[in-house]
Amino acid sequence: MSTESPDPVRVLHVDDDPEFAEMAATFLERADDRLAVDAVTDANEALDRLDAGTVDCVVSDYDMPGRNGIEFLEAVRETDPTLPFILFTGKGSEAVASDAISAGVTDYLQKESGTDQYTVLANRITNAVKHDRSQRLVERSENRLREIIDSLPHLLFVVDEEGTYLLANEVLATFHDTTVAALEGSNVVDVLDRQPTGQFRADIEEVFETGEPKRVSAVEIADATGEAHVFEPRLLPYDLTDDDGRAVLGIAVDVTEREDRERELERTNTVLSTLVDTLPAGVLVEDEDRNVLKANDQLFDLFGMQGTPAEAVGEDCHRLAAAVSGLFDDPEAFVAGIDDAVTGGEDVRDEALALRDGRTFARNYRRIDLTDGDGHLWMYRDVSDRTRRERRLEALNETTRELMAADTAERIAEIGVEAANDVLDLGASSIHLHDDAASGLVPVAYTDALGDLVGDPPTFTGEGSIAWRSYDRGEAFAVGDVRDASDVYNPETPLRSELYLPLGDHGILLAGATRTGAFDQDDLVVGKILAGSLAAALEQVSRTQELRDRERELARRNEQLESFASILSHDLRNPLNVATGQLELAMEECNSDSLPPIERSLDRMATLIDDLLTLAREGASVGEMEPVDLGSLTRTCWGTVETGDANLTVETERTVVADRSRLRQLVENLVRNAVEHSSTGNRTPSDDAVEHSSTGNRTPSDDAVEHSSTGNRTPSDDAVEHSSTGNQSDVTVTVGGLADGFFVADDGPGIPADEREVVFDAGYSTGLDGTGLGLQIVERVADAHGWDVSVADSADGGTRIEITGVEFEAGASLH
């Protein structure tokens, strides 16, 4: 330690003689003004001082009570192995010196007489402290260096010429699953074990020989778990101190992730490049300056460009666009579209570009992100076939509208062959419609091109005809070469390939060509579409014709019915009125038992005429629909129908939506049927069977003659007739509501179950004096309203007629 050093030296002097200790401190501080001596007389107190503060050096006597100098030294070394400790004692012996050295004493000095010994002691103290401080400084530097080395994220090592690790960091030790202490001193070959080390040793030897740094290319080394890592070592020459020789300092950077990324990027680029090269479209990639980065063969083929895609890289895309612009109908618009897309930055999707040779290209554009700026991606596809199909479909839609407006099968056939020629390019085509009379497919329309080839097309039957097979099975197909079907084709025909398109049950559309394989899948698909439209139009015409036939038949029947009604209302009613009038005169002039039966027969004839007129003229039609109070209407009908002493119970007040006059006919007939049916007394089904069986094979006309009655009968007349049947006073007629309708019931004898299915047939009567048409009128009125009518047993064992499917006014309750 130089005398110029400003650092003080703190000395702890331990001696059991306080006067000597005090004197020694004085002389030591005089000998060197840097010394600051603190004297204590007890070793234990000295240990406390060491724990409490910083001491640079300890000077201690040997022979002291309690704990001698050696024992004190040993206690100090337990906490601080390097603190300078000088044994300054008057008891000098080899044994003491040996023990002191064994205990780790720094220096040993015997006490002498005189004051010069303190100068020597002061020198010993400063030298010991200087050396200790130097050692501590070196240790701190080494610790800092070790911290720096261990904090590096890379493998760091120093190896000598033998390949021995002189230095290694924690990262390297961890990589090999060992410790720094175990690694330092070991050989590279042993550490790397069976991994290839030849190149590594060669690289080290090269650094030793040249004395120049070396950057080693990537090398793959497995860690302790066997996982491979890729490193890029950097080797530098390193001179060892003194005569320790030469060494190499190495730093290895783990580039595994970077290598993986680069390999992945390379794979991705390979995949993308392959994808671009195999896409069914022309692809062009430009950089920000509009220079070619990538192009594929499809682009060159599409535009007929010279050269190869590789040769085009770096070319000016403006020049390329101008060079191919002449292919298009509007060259300037082609180039302007490119400039507008790049300038605007908006994506372009399926922009249609018309070419001079009739083709159509679709152009797509989008801006892309590149590593060094924006780029441009272009794709061009030949969509001529798609465009042609779209135009065909549009034309077929127009044809369909025209077909649906046609009113004859012949006109439909004409439109069909025109569309086959003009829209589908099926020049030689014909339409054959099925004809029952000819038992085959008869040609109705054909193109001039077909006529030029084959003349008048033949009629096809089921005997050896491909056309008939297609029609009969409803299968559409193309024949690439008709000569392959040698058993069915006409050897004299100039046609080699044919297309067969059935038109449902109506016929077939045929197309032919003089070359083989003339029709592809597209022709078959669009041909089926045209055939479907033709079949629908022919079906519409067929149905329209059937409807017109039915309308003519219905009109004819209505004329007959009206003629029949005129006969009823005029030709029969007038003679009947004459007969009724003459009977009244006869009954006034004489009293004969034979006259009342005649009167009843005339009355039945009048009723029959009224019912027949109702069926003939009103039938199943209804007029204006309106809300009708069912209860009120029932009571009105009860007052207009001859009911005698029968009773009425109305259990519903619902409002029905119906034709009021037709609903009144229905209710009146149901009430009349209930009263007349129940007024027969206690008759049984066997009684009715006897009555009805006596008529034999009777017809409605027979019933009409038997049941004819008077024309203008009055309630009083009915009262007279019905009073004669007896038991009317026992009848109760009930009108009630159903969930979706209403019913009319009586407490009479009922209708046998086996007769309920025929009660609505013409001629069936539930009473002795009925016409057999009342319930048929009920059924007609119900049908006209869309209602259902059925027969059931009433609660009292009588008959219950139910009307269901009835519409009620909103908010109406069940009762």
C-alpha positions in Angstrom: 0.0 0.0 0.0 1.5 3.3 -1.0 1.8 6.1 1.5 -0.1 8.3 -0.9 -3.2 6.1 -0.5 -5.9 8.0 1.2 -7.8 4.9 2.4 -7.6 4.6 6.2 -6.7 1.2 7.7 -8.8 0.2 10.7 -6.9 -2.0 13.1 -8.3 -3.9 16.1 -5.4 -4.5 18.7 -6.2 -7.2 21.3 -3.9 -7.4 24.3 -4.8 -8.2 28.0 -2.4 -5.4 29.1 -4.3 -2.2 28.6 -1.3 0.1 29.0 0.7 -1.8 26.4 -2.3 -1.9 24.1 -2.7 1.9 24.4 1.0 2.5 23.9 1.1 0.2 20.8 -1.8 2.1 19.3 0.0 5.4 19.8 3.2 4.3 18.1 1.4 2.5 15.3 -0.6 5.6 14.4 2.7 7.6 14.5 4.4 5.1 12.3 1.7 5.4 9.6 -1.0 8.1 9.8 -3.4 5.9 7.7 -3.7 3.5 10.7 -6.5 3.9 13.1 -6.1 1.6 16.0 -8.8 0.5 18.4 -7.5 -1.4 21.4 -9.4 -4.0 23.5 -8.1 -6.3 26.3 -10.4 -9.3 25.8 -10.8 -11.7 22.8 -14.6 -12.0 23.4 -15.0 -8.3 23.3 -12.9 -8.2 20.2 -15.3 -10.7 18.5 -18.2 -8.4 19.4 -16.3 -5.5 17.8 -15.8 -7.5 14.7 -19.5 -8.3 14.4 -20.4 -4.7 15.0 -18.1 -2.9 12.6 -15.6 -3.0 9.8 -12.1 -3.9 10.6 -9.2 -4.1 8.1 -6.7 -6.0 10.2 -6.5 -7.7 13.6 -3.4 -7.6 15.8 -3.6 -10.0 18.8 -1.4 -11.1 21.7 -1.1 -14.9 22.2 -1.2 -15.4 25.9 -4.5 -13.9 27.2 -6.9 -15.1 29.9 -10.0 -16.9 28.8 -9.3 -17.3 25.1 -5.7 -17.2 23.9 -4.6 -15.8 20.6 -4.8 -19.1 18.6 -8.3 -19.8 19.8 -9.3 -16.2 19.0 -7.8 -16.6 15.5 -9.8 -19.8 15.0 -13.0 -18.0 16.0 -12.3 -15.2 13.5 -11.6 -17.6 10.7 -15.0 -19.2 11.1 -16.7 -16.0 10.0 -14.0 -14.4 7.8 -11.3 -16.8 6.3 -9.3 -14.0 4.6 -9.3 -11.1 7.2 -5.6 -10.1 7.8 -4.7 -11.4 11.3 -1.2 -10.7 12.8 -0.2 -12.6 15.9 1.9 -10.1 17.9 3.2 -11.9 21.0 6.0 -11.9 23.5 5.8 -15.7 23.8 7.6 -16.9 20.7 8.0 -20.6 20.0 8.0 -22.9 17.0 4.9 -24.6 18.4 2.9 -21.4 18.7 4.0 -20.3 15.2 3.1 -23.7 13.8 -0.4 -23.6 15.4 -0.9 -20.0 14.2 0.0 -20.9 10.6 -2.4 -24.0 10.8 -5.2 -21.7 12.0 -4.7 -19.4 9.1 -2.7 -16.5 10.6 -1.6 -13.9 8.1 1.7 -12.9 9.8 3.6 -13.7 13.0 5.7 -11.2 14.9 7.4 -11.4 18.3 7.3 -8.5 20.8 10.7 -6.8 21.4 12.0 -3.9 23.4 12.2 -0.4 21.9 9.9 1.4 19.6 11.3 0.3 16.3 9.2 -2.8 16.5 6.0 -0.7 15.9 7.4 0.6 12.7 7.9 -3.1 11.6 4.4 -4.0 12.8 2.9 -1.0 11.0 4.6 -2.2 7.7 3.3 -5.7 8.3 -0.2 -4.4 8.9 -0.3 -2.2 5.7 1.2 -4.9 3.5 -1.3 -7.5 4.8 -4.2 -5.1 4.2 -2.9 -4.1 0.8 -2.7 -7.7 -0.2 -6.2 -8.5 1.2 -7.7 -5.6 -0.6 -6.1 -6.6 -3.9 -7.4 -10.1 -3.4 -10.8 -8.9 -2.7 -10.8 -6.6 -5.7 -9.7 -9.5 -7.9 -12.5 -11.6 -6.4 -15.1 -8.9 -7.0 -13.9 -8.5 -10.6 -14.0 -12.3 -11.1 -17.5 -12.4 -9.6 -18.7 -9.5 -11.8 -17.2 -11.3 -14.8 -18.8 -14.5 -13.8 -22.1 -12.8 -13.5 -21.7 -11.2 -16.9 -20.7 -14.5 -18.5 -23.6 -16.4 -16.8 -26.1 -13.7 -17.8 -25.3 -14.1 -21.5 -28.1 -16.0 -23.4 -25.5 -17.8 -25.6 -23.0 -20.6 -25.0 -19.6 -19.1 -23.9 -16.4 -21.1 -23.4 -12.6 -20.9 -23.4 -10.7 -23.9 -24.5 -6.9 -24.5 -24.6 -5.0 -26.2 -27.3 -5.8 -29.6 -25.9 -9.5 -28.9 -26.1 -9.9 -28.5 -22.3 -12.6 -26.1 -21.0 -10.8 -23.4 -19.1 -14.0 -21.3 -18.7 -17.7 -22.1 -19.3 -20.9 -20.3 -18.4 -24.1 -21.5 -16.8 -25.9 -21.6 -20.2 -23.4 -24.1 -21.6 -23.5 -26.1 -18.4 -27.3 -26.2 -18.4 -27.3 -27.3 -22.1 -25.2 -30.3 -21.1 -27.1 -30.9 -17.9 -24.1 -30.4 -15.7 -22.4 -27.7 -13.6 -19.8 -25.0 -14.4 -17.4 -26.6 -11.9 -17.8 -30.0 -13.5 -17.5 -28.6 -17.0 -14.4 -26.5 -16.4 -11.3 -28.8 -16.6 -13.1 -31.4 -18.8 -12.3 -32.0 -22.4 -14.6 -31.0 -25.4 -14.5 -34.6 -26.7 -15.7 -36.0 -23.4 -18.5 -33.5 -23.0 -19.8 -33.9 -26.6 -19.4 -37.7 -26.2 -20.4 -39.4 -29.5 -21.5 -36.3 -31.3 -19.4 -35.2 -34.3 -16.5 -33.1 -33.0 -14.0 -33.4 -35.8 -15.0 -30.2 -37.6 -15.2 -28.4 -34.2 -11.6 -29.4 -33.4 -10.5 -28.4 -36.9 -12.1 -25.0 -36.6 -10.2 -24.4 -33.2 -6.9 -25.6 -34.8 -7.4 -23.1 -37.6 -7.8 -20.2 -35.1 -4.7 -21.3 -33.3 -2.7 -21.5 -36.5 -4.0 -18.2 -38.1 -4.5 -16.2 -35.0 -7.6 -14.8 -36.7 -11.3 -15.0 -35.6 -13.5 -17.5 -37.4 -17.3 -17.5 -37.9 -18.4 -21.1 -38.2 -21.3 -22.1 -40.3 -24.4 -23.5 -38.6 -23.7 -26.7 -36.7 -26.2 -29.1 -35.1 -25.6 -30.3 -31.5 -28.0 -32.3 -29.3 -28.6 -31.2 -25.7 -28.7 -33.5 -22.7 -32.3 -34.6 -23.5 -31.4 -35.5 -27.1 -33.1 -32.5 -28.7 -31.2 -31.1 -31.6 -30.2 -27.4 -31.6 -28.5 -25.4 -34.4 -25.7 -23.1 -33.3 -23.6 -20.5 -35.1 -20.2 -20.4 -33.2 -17.8 -17.4 -33.3 -14.2 -18.4 -32.4 -11.6 -15.8 -31.3 -7.9 -16.2 -30.3 -7.3 -15.6 -26.6 -3.9 -15.1 -25.0 -3.6 -16.6 -21.5 -1.5 -14.8 -18.9 2.1 -15.6 -18.1 3.2 -18.8 -19.7 -0.2 -20.6 -19.6 -0.2 -20.8 -23.4 -2.9 -20.0 -25.9 -6.6 -20.5 -25.9 -9.8 -19.9 -28.0 -12.8 -17.9 -26.8 -16.0 -19.2 -28.3 -19.5 -17.8 -28.3 -22.2 -20.0 -29.9 -25.6 -18.5 -30.7 -28.6 -20.8 -30.7 -30.3 -20.2 -34.0 -32.7 -23.2 -33.9 -35.8 -21.1 -33.9 -34.5 -18.9 -36.7 -33.5 -22.0 -38.7 -37.0 -23.4 -38.1 -38.6 -20.2 -39.2 -36.4 -20.1 -42.3 -37.2 -23.7 -43.1 -40.9 -23.1 -42.5 -40.7 -20.0 -44.7 -38.9 -22.0 -47.3 -41.6 -24.7 -47.2 -44.3 -22.1 -47.3 -42.7 -20.4 -50.3 -42.4 -23.8 -52.0 -46.0 -24.6 -51.3 -47.1 -21.1 -52.5 -45.0 -21.3 -55.5 -46.4 -24.8 -56.3 -49.9 -23.5 -55.7 -49.4 -20.5 -58.0 -47.9 -22.8 -60.7 -50.8 -25.3 -60.5 -53.7 -22.9 -60.2 -56.1 -23.0 -63.2 -55.7 -19.3 -63.6 -53.0 -16.9 -64.8 -51.3 -15.3 -61.8 -49.1 -12.2 -61.7 -47.4 -10.7 -58.6 -46.0 -7.2 -58.7 -43.9 -5.3 -56.2 -44.6 -1.7 -55.2 -42.9 -0.3 -58.2 -45.0 -2.5 -60.6 -42.2 -4.9 -61.4 -42.8 -8.6 -61.8 -42.1 -10.7 -58.7 -43.8 -13.9 -59.8 -45.8 -15.2 -62.8 -47.0 -18.7 -63.8 -47.2 -20.7 -67.0 -51.0 -20.3 -67.1 -50.6 -16.5 -67.5 -48.3 -17.0 -70.4 -50.6 -19.6 -72.0 -53.7 -17.5 -71.4 -52.2 -14.4 -73.1 -50.0 -16.2 -75.6 -46.9 -14.4 -74.2 -43.4 -15.3 -75.4 -40.7 -16.5 -73.0 -41.0 -18.0 -69.6 -42.2 -16.8 -66.2 -38.7 -17.0 -64.8 -37.5 -14.6 -67.5 -40.3 -12.2 -66.8 -39.2 -11.6 -63.2 -38.2 -7.9 -62.8 -40.0 -6.9 -66.0 -42.0 -3.6 -66.0 -45.7 -4.6 -65.7 -46.8 -1.5 -67.5 -45.0 -2.7 -70.6 -46.4 -6.2 -70.3 -50.0 -4.8 -70.0 -49.5 -2.7 -73.1 -48.0 -5.6 -75.0 -51.1 -7.9 -74.5 -53.8 -5.1 -74.6 -54.4 -5.7 -78.3 -56.1 -9.0 -77.5 -59.1 -7.2 -76.1 -62.1 -5.5 -77.7 -61.1 -2.3 -75.9 -57.3 -2.2 -75.3 -57.4 1.2 -73.7 -60.1 0.2 -71.2 -58.0 -3.0 -70.4 -54.9 -0.9 -69.4 -57.0 1.8 -67.7 -58.7 -0.8 -65.5 -55.3 -1.9 -64.3 -54.2 1.6 -63.5 -57.5 2.5 -61.7 -57.3 -0.6 -59.5 -53.7 0.1 -58.5 -54.4 3.8 -57.8 -57.7 3.2 -56.0 -56.5 0.3 -54.0 -59.9 -1.4 -54.1 -60.2 -5.1 -54.7 -61.5 -6.2 -58.1 -63.6 -9.3 -58.4 -64.5 -11.2 -61.6 -64.3 -8.1 -63.8 -65.4 -9.4 -67.3 -63.1 -8.6 -70.2 -64.2 -9.3 -73.7 -61.6 -10.4 -76.2 -61.6 -9.9 -80.0 -61.6 -13.7 -80.6 -64.9 -14.1 -78.7 -63.4 -15.3 -75.5 -64.2 -13.7 -72.1 -61.6 -13.3 -69.3 -62.4 -12.6 -65.6 -59.9 -10.3 -63.8 -59.3 -10.2 -60.1 -57.0 -7.8 -58.2 -56.1 -7.2 -54.6 -53.3 -5.3 -52.8 -51.0 -7.5 -50.7 -48.4 -6.9 -48.0 -44.8 -7.7 -48.8 -41.8 -7.5 -46.5 -40.5 -4.4 -48.3 -43.8 -2.7 -49.0 -47.1 -3.1 -50.8 -47.6 -5.5 -53.7 -50.2 -6.3 -56.3 -51.8 -9.7 -57.0 -53.6 -10.2 -60.3 -55.5 -13.3 -61.5 -56.9 -13.9 -64.9 -59.3 -16.8 -65.9 -60.9 -17.8 -69.1 -64.6 -17.8 -68.3 -65.8 -18.1 -71.9 -67.7 -21.4 -71.2 -69.3 -20.0 -68.1 -70.3 -16.8 -69.9 -71.8 -18.9 -72.7 -73.7 -21.0 -70.2 -75.0 -17.9 -68.5 -76.1 -16.4 -71.8 -77.8 -19.7 -72.7 -79.6 -19.7 -69.4 -80.8 -16.1 -69.8 -82.0 -17.0 -73.3 -83.7 -20.1 -72.0 -85.5 -18.0 -69.4 -86.9 -15.8 -72.2 -87.8 -19.0 -74.2 -89.7 -20.3 -71.1 -91.8 -17.2 -70.9 -92.6 -17.5 -74.6 -93.4 -21.2 -74.2 -95.8 -20.5 -71.3 -97.7 -18.0 -73.5 -98.2 -20.5 -76.4 -101.6 -22.0 -76.7 -101.1 -25.0 -78.9 -98.7 -28.0 -78.9 -97.6 -27.2 -82.4 -96.6 -23.6 -81.5 -94.7 -25.0 -78.5 -92.8 -27.4 -80.8 -91.9 -24.6 -83.2 -90.6 -22.4 -80.3 -88.7 -25.4 -79.0 -86.7 -26.2 -82.2 -86.0 -22.5 -82.7 -84.5 -22.3 -79.2 -82.5 -25.5 -79.8 -81.0 -24.0 -82.9 -80.5 -20.4 -81.8 -79.8 -20.8 -78.0 -78.3 -24.2 -77.7 -76.5 -24.4 -81.1 -78.3 -27.7 -81.8 -78.7 -27.0 -85.5 -80.2 -30.3 -86.6 -83.0 -30.8 -84.1 -86.6 -31.9 -84.1 -89.6 -32.3 -81.7 -91.8 -35.4 -81.9 -95.0 -35.6 -79.9 -96.8 -38.7 -78.8 -99.8 -39.5 -80.9 -102.2 -42.3 -79.7 -103.7 -42.7 -83.1 -100.3 -43.3 -84.7 -99.0 -45.3 -81.7 -95.7 -43.4 -81.8 -93.7 -40.2 -81.7 -94.8 -38.1 -84.6 -92.6 -35.2 -85.9 -94.3 -31.9 -85.3 -91.4 -29.4 -85.9 -87.8 -29.6 -87.1 -85.0 -27.2 -88.2 -84.1 -26.7 -91.8 -80.6 -28.1 -91.1 -82.1 -31.4 -90.1 -84.4 -31.4 -93.1 -81.4 -30.9 -95.4 -79.7 -33.9 -93.8 -82.5 -36.5 -93.5 -85.5 -35.0 -95.2 -88.8 -35.5 -93.4 -88.0 -36.9 -89.9 -89.6 -40.4 -89.2 -92.2 -41.4 -86.7 -90.6 -43.4 -83.9 -92.3 -46.5 -82.4 -91.2 -49.0 -79.9 -89.7 -51.3 -82.5 -85.9 -50.9 -82.4 -85.8 -47.1 -81.7 -83.4 -45.3 -79.4 -85.7 -42.3 -79.4 -88.6 -44.5 -78.2 -86.4 -46.0 -75.5 -85.5 -42.6 -74.2 -89.1 -41.4 -74.3 -90.5 -44.6 -72.7 -87.9 -44.6 -69.8 -87.8 -40.8 -69.4 -84.0 -40.9 -69.7 -82.0 -38.1 -71.3 -78.7 -39.0 -72.8 -76.2 -38.5 -75.6 -74.9 -41.1 -78.0 -71.3 -40.4 -79.1 -71.6 -42.6 -82.1 -74.9 -44.1 -83.3 -73.0 -46.9 -85.1 -72.0 -48.3 -81.7 -75.7 -49.2 -81.3 -75.7 -51.1 -84.6 -78.9 -53.0 -83.7 -81.1 -49.9 -83.6 -79.6 -47.2 -85.8 -80.4 -46.5 -89.5 -77.3 -47.4 -91.5 -78.2 -44.9 -94.1 -78.4 -41.9 -91.8 -75.7 -39.2 -92.1 -75.9 -38.5 -88.4 -73.2 -39.9 -86.2 -74.0 -38.6 -82.8 -77.4 -37.8 -81.2 -78.9 -36.1 -78.2 -82.2 -37.5 -76.7 -84.3 -35.2 -74.4 -87.7 -36.6 -73.3 -90.5 -34.1 -72.8 -92.4 -36.0 -70.0 -95.3 -37.9 -71.3 -95.7 -35.6 -74.3 -92.8 -36.5 -76.6 -89.1 -36.0 -77.2 -86.6 -33.4 -78.4 -83.9 -34.8 -80.7 -80.6 -33.2 -81.9 -78.1 -34.7 -84.2 -74.6 -34.0 -85.7 -72.6 -35.6 -88.6 -69.5 -35.9 -86.4 -69.0 -38.3 -83.4 -68.9 -37.0 -79.9 -70.6 -33.7 -80.8 -72.5 -33.3 -77.5 -70.9 -32.8 -74.1 -72.2 -32.6 -70.6 -73.0 -28.9 -70.9 -75.2 -29.7 -73.9 -77.0 -32.4 -71.9 -77.5 -30.1 -68.9 -78.9 -27.1 -70.8 -80.8 -29.5 -73.1 -82.6 -30.9 -70.0 -83.5 -27.4 -69.0 -85.1 -26.6 -72.4 -86.8 -30.0 -72.3 -88.2 -29.3 -68.9 -89.7 -26.0 -70.0 -91.2 -27.6 -73.1 -92.7 -30.4 -71.0 -94.2 -27.8 -68.6 -95.6 -25.8 -71.5 -97.1 -28.9 -73.2 -98.6 -30.0 -69.8 -100.2 -26.5 -69.4 -101.6 -26.7 -72.9 -102.9 -30.2 -72.3 -104.5 -29.1 -69.0 -106.0 -26.0 -70.6 -107.5 -28.2 -73.4 -108.9 -30.6 -70.8 -110.3 -27.6 -68.9 -111.9 -26.2 -72.0 -113.4 -29.6 -72.8 -114.8 -29.8 -69.3 -116.2 -26.3 -69.5 -117.9 -27.2 -72.8 -119.3 -30.3 -71.3 -120.4 -28.4 -68.2 -122.1 -25.8 -70.3 -123.8 -28.5 -72.3 -125.1 -30.1 -69.1 -126.1 -26.7 -67.7 -128.2 -26.2 -70.8 -129.8 -29.6 -70.4 -130.4 -28.8 -66.7 -131.9 -25.4 -67.5 -134.2 -27.1 -70.1 -135.2 -29.6 -67.5 -135.9 -26.8 -65.0 -138.0 -25.0 -67.6 -140.0 -28.2 -68.1 -140.5 -28.5 -64.4 -141.5 -24.9 -63.8 -143.7 -24.4 -66.8 -144.7 -27.6 -68.7 -145.4 -29.6 -65.5 -146.5 -26.9 -63.1 -149.2 -25.5 -65.4 -151.0 -28.9 -65.9 -150.6 -29.5 -62.1 -152.2 -26.2 -61.3 -155.1 -27.1 -63.7 -155.5 -30.4 -62.0 -155.5 -28.8 -58.5 -158.1 -26.3 -59.5 -160.4 -29.0 -61.1 -160.0 -31.1 -57.9 -161.1 -28.2 -55.7 -164.3 -27.8 -57.9 -164.9 -31.5 -57.8 -164.6 -31.5 -54.0 -167.1 -28.6 -53.7 -169.6 -30.4 -56.0 -169.4 -33.9 -54.4 -168.2 -35.6 -51.3 -166.1 -38.7 -52.3 -163.5 -40.7 -50.3 -161.5 -40.9 -53.5 -160.8 -37.2 -53.7 -158.5 -36.6 -50.6 -155.9 -39.1 -51.8 -155.8 -37.3 -55.1 -155.3 -34.0 -53.3 -152.4 -35.4 -51.3 -150.7 -36.8 -54.4 -151.0 -33.4 -56.2 -149.5 -31.7 -53.1 -146.5 -34.2 -53.2 -146.0 -33.5 -56.8 -145.9 -29.7 -56.2 -143.3 -30.2 -53.4 -141.2 -32.5 -55.6 -141.2 -29.8 -58.4 -140.1 -27.2 -55.9 -137.2 -29.3 -54.6 -136.1 -30.3 -58.1 -136.0 -26.6 -59.1 -133.9 -25.8 -56.0 -131.4 -28.5 -57.0 -131.3 -27.6 -60.6 -131.0 -23.8 -60.4 -129.1 -23.2 -57.2 -127.2 -26.5 -56.8 -123.8 -26.1 -55.2 -123.4 -22.3 -55.5 -123.6 -19.6 -52.8 -124.1 -15.9 -52.9 -122.9 -13.1 -50.6 -121.5 -14.4 -47.3 -122.6 -12.5 -44.2 -123.0 -13.0 -40.4 -126.3 -14.8 -39.7 -127.7 -15.3 -36.2 -128.3 -19.0 -36.2 -130.8 -19.0 -33.3 -132.9 -16.2 -34.9 -132.8 -17.8 -38.3 -133.9 -21.2 -36.8 -137.0 -19.6 -35.2 -137.9 -17.9 -38.5 -137.6 -21.2 -40.3 -139.8 -22.9 -37.6 -142.6 -20.4 -38.4 -142.5 -21.1 -42.1 -142.4 -24.9 -42.0 -145.5 -26.9 -41.0 -144.6 -28.3 -37.7 -148.1 -29.0 -36.2 -147.8 -29.6 -32.5 -144.0 -30.3 -32.6 -141.8 -28.4 -30.1 -138.6 -26.4 -30.9 -135.6 -26.0 -28.5 -132.8 -23.6 -29.6 -129.6 -24.2 -27.6 -127.2 -21.9 -29.6 -127.0 -18.2 -30.3 -123.9 -18.3 -32.4 -123.4 -16.2 -35.5 -122.6 -18.1 -38.7 -120.8 -16.7 -41.7 -123.0 -17.9 -44.6 -125.3 -17.1 -47.6 -128.4 -16.3 -45.6 -130.9 -17.6 -48.2 -129.1 -20.9 -48.7 -128.6 -21.4 -45.0 -132.3 -20.9 -44.6 -133.0 -23.6 -47.2 -130.7 -26.0 -45.2 -132.3 -25.3 -41.8 -135.9 -25.4 -43.2 -135.2 -28.8 -44.8 -133.6 -30.2 -41.6 -136.5 -29.0 -39.5 -139.1 -30.4 -42.0 -137.1 -33.7 -42.2 -137.1 -33.9 -38.4 -140.8 -33.3 -38.0 -141.9 -35.5 -40.9 -139.5 -38.3 -39.9 -140.6 -38.3 -36.3 -144.4 -37.9 -37.1 -144.6 -41.5 -38.5 -145.3 -42.7 -35.0 -143.6 -45.6 -33.5 -142.6 -47.1 -36.8 -139.6 -49.5 -36.8 -136.8 -49.9 -39.3 -138.6 -53.1 -40.5 -141.7 -51.1 -41.3 -139.6 -48.7 -43.5 -137.9 -51.6 -45.2 -141.3 -53.0 -46.1 -142.4 -49.7 -47.5 -139.2 -49.0 -49.5 -138.8 -52.6 -50.7 -142.3 -52.5 -52.3 -141.0 -50.1 -54.9 -138.7 -52.7 -56.4 -136.0 -51.3 -58.6 -137.4 -47.8 -58.6 -135.7 -44.8 -60.0 -135.8 -41.1 -59.0 -138.2 -40.5 -61.9 -140.5 -43.1 -60.4 -140.4 -41.3 -57.0 -141.0 -38.0 -58.9 -144.3 -39.3 -60.2 -145.4 -40.9 -56.9 -144.4 -37.9 -54.7 -145.7 -35.1 -57.0 -148.0 -32.7 -55.1 -149.8 -29.4 -55.4 -148.2 -26.2 -56.5 -149.2 -23.3 -54.2 -149.7 -25.2 -51.0 -150.3 -23.3 -47.8 -149.4 -24.0 -44.1 -153.1 -24.8 -43.5 -153.0 -27.4 -46.2 -149.9 -29.0 -44.6 -151.6 -28.9 -41.3 -154.5 -30.9 -42.6 -152.1 -33.4 -44.3 -149.8 -33.8 -41.4 -152.4 -33.9 -38.7 -153.7 -37.1 -40.3 -150.3 -38.9 -39.6 -150.8 -38.5 -35.8 -148.2 -38.3 -33.0 -146.8 -34.9 -34.1 -147.3 -33.6 -30.6 -144.6 -35.9 -29.3 -141.9 -34.5 -31.5 -139.2 -32.2 -30.1 -136.7 -30.6 -32.5 -133.4 -29.3 -30.9 -130.9 -27.0 -32.6 -127.6 -26.8 -30.8 -123.9 -25.8 -31.3 -120.8 -27.8 -31.9 -117.2 -26.8 -31.6 -117.0 -26.2 -35.3 -120.6 -26.2 -36.4 -124.2 -27.0 -35.2 -126.7 -29.8 -35.2 -130.4 -30.4 -35.7 -131.8 -33.3 -33.6 -135.1 -34.9 -32.9 -136.4 -37.5 -30.4 -138.1 -39.7 -33.1 -137.3 -43.2 -34.0 -133.9 -42.5 -35.6 -132.3 -43.8 -38.8 -130.9 -47.3 -38.8 -127.1 -47.4 -39.0 -127.0 -49.3 -42.2 -129.1 -46.6 -44.0 -127.1 -43.5 -42.9 -124.7 -43.7 -45.8 -127.6 -43.3 -48.3 -129.9 -40.8 -46.5 -128.5 -38.0 -48.7 -129.1 -39.9 -52.0 -131.8 -38.7 -54.3 -135.1 -40.6 -53.7 -134.4 -41.4 -50.0 -137.2 -40.2 -47.7 -137.4 -40.3 -44.0 -141.1 -39.7 -43.9 -144.2 -41.3 -45.6 -144.9 -38.1 -47.6 -141.3 -36.9 -48.3 -139.9 -36.2 -51.7 -136.6 -37.9 -51.1 -134.7 -34.6 -52.0 -134.7 -32.7 -48.8 -131.5 -34.1 -47.3 -129.8 -34.0 -50.7 -130.6 -30.2 -50.8 -129.0 -30.0 -47.3 -125.9 -31.7 -48.6 -125.7 -29.4 -51.6 -126.0 -26.3 -49.5 -123.3 -27.6 -47.0 -121.0 -28.5 -49.9 -121.5 -25.0 -51.4 -120.2 -23.5 -48.1 -117.4 -26.0 -47.7 -119.1 -27.7 -44.8 -119.4 -31.4 -43.9 -122.7 -33.1 -43.0 -123.1 -36.4 -41.2 -125.8 -38.4 -39.4 -125.6 -39.6 -35.8 -127.9 -40.6 -32.9 -129.5 -37.9 -30.8 -129.3 -37.9 -27.1 -132.9 -39.1 -27.0 -132.4 -41.9 -29.4 -133.6 -40.0 -32.5 -131.7 -38.6 -35.4 -129.1 -35.9 -35.2 -127.8 -34.2 -38.4 -124.4 -32.5 -37.7 -123.0 -29.6 -39.8 -119.2 -29.1 -39.2 -116.4 -27.0 -40.7 -118.5 -23.9 -40.2 -117.0 -20.4 -39.9 -118.3 -18.4 -37.0 -118.0 -14.7 -36.5 -115.0 -13.8 -34.4 -115.6 -13.8 -30.7 -118.8 -15.9 -30.9 -119.1 -18.4 -28.0 -120.0 -22.1 -28.4 -123.6 -21.6 -27.2 
